Amino acid sequence: MTTPAPPFHEPAPPPNEAPLQPEGTVSNQKQPILRTGELKPAFWTIAGALSLAVNVILIAVVLILGSQIFKIKAMLGDQLINGLYDNFVKMDQAHIISTIKVNDTIWVKDSIPVVFPLHLKQETTVVLTRDTPIRRATVFLNGAAVPTDLVLRQGTKLDIYLDLTVPVSQTIPVELKVPVSLNVPVDIALAETELHTPFVGLQQVVEPYKNLFDQLPDSWGEMFCEALPDALCK
């Protein structure tokens, strides 16, 4: 009877030696950190964290810029633009009120016509400029009236009484030096001068910017109340 042979056992590898790899394999091959199924959730996690951080930064920037915008609106809109517009309106409605002192000398050269009736009623003495005959004069001699002709010699003085009207028509040249000292009140409305047109033009230039800034909110509450119902704002 034949005795069966013992089974063959492959000898164990010596210690500190890697086991033999079959042909066609790479020794010491490392395993991947992330598997294919785990890459997508990690990507979305990182993207969500970055998006949240960016949104927080943007909200902070918007808040900071919003507070500055309200200050800029108050400076440019309320002070600069509205101030310019209101002052242009007041300038157009303004008056120049003053008192002008005039101290000068005026020379007057003219001819004045003088026409009027001159009434004369008075006693005077006249002198004859030539011999004046008097025809059929009556001379009293010894109480008797004697008619005769007389001659009044040149230079004879006669006392007479005048009662007559003399028409006067004369042109008199006048040359005078007249000192003038006056206080002249002046009230000039600028709207009635040539300055009215440029003042109105300046108002029209500033008015669109004034309307734009007037429509902007002055605070966060006012800005949100424009988008929310009135009941919520109240």
Secondary structure, 3 states (H helix, E strand, C coil): CCCCCCCCCCCCCCCCCCCCCCCCCCCCCCCCCCCHHHHHHHHHHHHHHHHHHHHHHHHHHHHHHHHHHHHHHHHHHHHHHHHHHHHHHHHHHCEEEEEEEEEEEEEEEEEEEEEEEEEEEEEEEEECCCCEEEEEEEEEECCEEEEEEEEECCCCEEEEEEEEEEEEEEEEEEEEEEEEEEEEEEEEEHHHCCCHHHHHHHHHHHHHHHHHHHHCCCCHHHHHHHHCCHHHHC
